[in-house]
Amino acid sequence: MAVNNVNGRSQAFNDLYATQGMAESNNNEMSLDDFWQLMAAQLQYQDMTNPMSNSEMMNQMTQMATMNAMTQVSNAIANFGVVTNNLSQVTLTSYSIGMIGREVTVATMDENGKVNGEKKGIVTGVDLTGGQSVYIDGEKYSLSQIMSAGEVPKTEKPDTEQPDTEKPDTGDGES
């Protein structure tokens, strides 16, 4: 910063500084353009008897470039989250609509939210507001209550008998 009045530049700098101090910013972030303007003003109005060192200038430029890169990465991550959420909603909506006309089995629940049985029926409608739901015989069920879709064969429970512990006959005559 200029200490002495060199060709009226000190007064011009003070006027510029006062104007910038009164201006209200829409955000509290410093943009790369703001940085370059400050760097140019700093170089223009520096004390000629004690100029800024090259290493100090490079250090400031490196810090600003690093902050700019971090901001861009942060913005990219935020945008990725929005895109992922939108894609998830589209997928869920497509799945819900695809259930119309299909036979499904849903878990029925009591007033405490515990499963107390199941119901089989054809999906006649889909509610896409809030949490997606399907309608079967005029009753609303959450997508998370769908247990199966289509004709699912019943699986038999495996026998609980103990496996045979005898050694198989190897054909060598030894037992």
Backbone torsions as a table, in degrees:
resi	resn	phi	psi	omega
1	MET	NA	146.0	-177.2
2	ALA	-75.6	129.6	176.6
3	VAL	-94.7	-42.0	179.6
4	ASN	-97.5	155.7	176.8
5	ASN	-80.7	102.3	-179.2
6	VAL	-105.4	107.8	179.7
7	ASN	53.5	35.0	177.2
8	GLY	75.0	4.0	-177.2
9	ARG	-70.5	-32.7	-179.1
10	SER	-61.4	-43.5	179.7
11	GLN	-65.8	-41.3	179.9
12	ALA	-63.2	-40.5	178.9
13	PHE	-64.5	-43.4	179.5
14	ASN	-63.0	-39.6	177.9
15	ASP	-64.3	-43.4	179.3
16	LEU	-63.2	-42.4	-179.7
17	TYR	-63.6	-42.9	179.9
18	ALA	-63.6	-41.2	179.2
19	THR	-64.3	-42.7	-179.8
20	GLN	-67.8	-33.4	179.9
21	GLY	-67.2	-31.3	-179.1
22	MET	-83.7	-22.5	-178.3
23	ALA	-68.1	138.1	178.0
24	GLU	-96.4	133.9	179.2
25	SER	-94.3	147.0	176.9
26	ASN	-72.3	-25.7	177.9
27	ASN	-144.3	169.0	-177.2
28	ASN	-97.5	18.4	-178.5
29	GLU	-98.1	144.6	177.0
30	MET	-97.3	123.8	-180.0
31	SER	-85.8	169.1	178.2
32	LEU	-63.8	-35.6	176.7
33	ASP	-63.9	-41.6	176.7
34	ASP	-60.0	-42.3	179.8
35	PHE	-61.2	-46.5	-178.3
36	TRP	-65.4	-36.0	177.1
37	GLN	-65.4	-42.7	177.5
38	LEU	-65.2	-40.2	179.1
39	MET	-63.4	-42.6	179.2
40	ALA	-64.4	-42.4	178.5
41	ALA	-64.7	-39.0	179.6
42	GLN	-64.4	-41.6	178.3
43	LEU	-69.9	-39.2	-177.4
44	GLN	-67.3	-39.1	-173.7
45	TYR	-106.6	17.4	-179.4
46	GLN	-71.0	156.7	178.2
47	ASP	-71.8	119.1	-177.2
48	MET	-66.7	-22.0	178.8
49	THR	-82.8	-15.5	179.6
50	ASN	-143.2	71.2	-175.4
51	PRO	-71.6	159.3	178.6
52	MET	-67.4	139.4	-179.5
53	SER	-75.9	153.5	179.3
54	ASN	-62.0	-38.9	-178.4
55	SER	-67.5	-36.6	177.6
56	GLU	-65.6	-41.1	179.0
57	MET	-64.7	-44.1	179.4
58	MET	-65.0	-37.2	178.1
59	ASN	-61.9	-44.6	178.9
60	GLN	-64.5	-41.2	180.0
61	MET	-65.3	-40.1	178.8
62	THR	-65.9	-42.8	178.4
63	GLN	-61.9	-42.3	-179.4
64	MET	-67.8	-40.4	178.2
65	ALA	-63.6	-38.9	178.3
66	THR	-65.1	-45.6	178.9
67	MET	-63.0	-39.0	178.7
68	ASN	-64.0	-43.1	179.0
69	ALA	-64.7	-40.7	179.0
70	MET	-64.9	-38.1	177.9
71	THR	-64.2	-42.6	179.7
72	GLN	-65.0	-39.7	177.9
73	VAL	-65.6	-42.8	178.7
74	SER	-61.2	-43.6	178.5
75	ASN	-64.6	-40.0	179.3
76	ALA	-64.0	-40.6	179.1
77	ILE	-66.0	-42.2	178.5
78	ALA	-62.3	-43.2	179.0
79	ASN	-65.5	-36.2	178.9
80	PHE	-62.5	-39.8	178.0
81	GLY	-62.5	-41.2	178.9
82	VAL	-65.6	-44.9	-179.9
83	VAL	-63.1	-42.9	179.6
84	THR	-62.7	-42.7	178.5
85	ASN	-63.6	-43.6	179.1
86	ASN	-63.1	-41.7	179.2
87	LEU	-64.5	-39.2	178.1
88	SER	-62.2	-42.7	179.3
89	GLN	-64.6	-40.9	179.5
90	VAL	-64.5	-42.8	179.6
91	THR	-63.0	-45.2	-180.0
92	LEU	-64.9	-39.7	178.2
93	THR	-65.2	-44.2	178.9
94	SER	-61.9	-42.6	178.3
95	TYR	-61.1	-46.9	-178.0
96	SER	-60.1	-48.3	-178.4
97	ILE	-65.5	-34.1	178.0
98	GLY	-66.2	-16.2	179.8
99	MET	-79.8	-16.6	-178.3
100	ILE	-60.8	129.2	178.9
101	GLY	86.5	-4.0	-179.7
102	ARG	-95.0	148.0	175.8
103	GLU	-83.9	128.2	-179.1
104	VAL	-131.9	160.3	171.9
105	THR	-115.3	126.0	-180.0
106	VAL	-116.6	151.6	175.2
107	ALA	-82.0	130.7	174.9
108	THR	-93.9	146.6	-174.9
109	MET	-128.3	152.4	176.1
110	ASP	-85.3	-177.1	-177.5
111	GLU	-65.4	-17.7	177.7
112	ASN	-90.9	-1.5	179.1
113	GLY	86.6	14.0	178.5
114	LYS	-94.8	141.8	179.9
115	VAL	-68.4	128.2	179.7
116	ASN	-125.0	5.8	178.6
117	GLY	166.2	-165.3	178.2
118	GLU	-144.3	158.8	-179.0
119	LYS	-137.8	137.7	179.2
120	LYS	-110.5	137.9	178.7
121	GLY	-174.7	177.2	-179.8
122	ILE	-95.2	133.6	176.9
123	VAL	-72.8	120.4	-177.7
124	THR	-104.5	-15.0	-179.4
125	GLY	-164.1	166.1	-179.3
126	VAL	-134.9	134.6	175.3
127	ASP	-104.4	116.8	-176.7
128	LEU	-99.7	2.6	179.0
129	THR	-87.1	134.9	-178.4
130	GLY	67.3	-133.7	175.7
131	GLY	-78.0	129.6	-176.8
132	GLN	-63.4	138.7	-178.9
133	SER	-137.6	158.5	175.9
134	VAL	-117.8	155.9	177.6
135	TYR	-113.5	129.0	176.0
136	ILE	-128.8	121.8	-178.1
137	ASP	51.5	39.4	176.4
138	GLY	79.8	-1.0	179.4
139	GLU	-103.7	142.9	-176.6
140	LYS	-92.7	131.9	177.5
141	TYR	-131.8	141.9	176.9
142	SER	-71.3	150.7	176.9
143	LEU	-58.1	-31.0	-178.9
144	SER	-69.8	-13.2	178.2
145	GLN	-85.2	-10.5	-179.8
146	ILE	-70.0	123.0	-179.0
147	MET	-97.3	-35.0	180.0
148	SER	-159.2	162.2	177.6
149	ALA	-131.1	140.1	-179.8
150	GLY	80.6	-167.6	-179.4
151	GLU	-90.1	108.1	-179.1
152	VAL	-105.1	122.4	-179.8
153	PRO	-66.6	145.8	177.6
154	LYS	-73.4	135.8	176.4
155	THR	-99.1	139.9	179.5
156	GLU	-86.4	145.0	177.8
157	LYS	-72.3	140.2	-179.5
158	PRO	-66.9	150.4	177.3
159	ASP	-62.3	146.0	179.6
160	THR	-98.2	10.5	178.7
161	GLU	-65.5	152.1	177.4
162	GLN	-75.9	141.9	178.0
163	PRO	-67.2	153.4	179.7
164	ASP	-65.3	126.2	-175.9
165	THR	-96.8	2.1	179.1
166	GLU	-72.9	150.3	178.2
167	LYS	-78.5	139.7	178.7
168	PRO	-69.7	153.2	179.0
169	ASP	-72.9	120.6	-178.9
170	THR	-90.4	-9.5	176.2
171	GLY	85.5	5.4	-178.7
172	ASP	-95.7	3.6	176.0
173	GLY	88.0	-7.6	178.7
174	GLU	-93.0	142.6	176.8
175	SER	-137.6	NA	NA
